[in-house]
Amino acid sequence: MTIGGDQGGSIRVPSSWNGCVGLKPTWGLVPYTGAMSIEPTIDHLGPMARTVHDCALMLEVCTTQYRKIIEKINYLSEYRHRLTSETT
């Protein structure tokens, strides 16, 4: 598992070329703290992992500090749970 920066495909394309999963999340969902910004209006950080489940787990970890805000909006929660509940 790793975190990549995506401005125009830099997470998704290399992941697909290497048989991995890469996710470019909604802008602002994953904090850009500590990353070098190229263009703040299009920069995204997102997980790259071997499986969709691992990407979902990594996304949960990356968004932990925003959990209270996310819960208030009632927009996102436990990505791994949604993988199984929406596909069954």
Secondary structure, 3 states (H helix, E strand, C coil): CEEEEECCCCCHHHHHHCCCEECCCCCCCCCCCCCCCCCCCCCEEEEEECCHHHHHHHHHHHCHHHHHHHHHHCCCCCHHHHHHHHHC
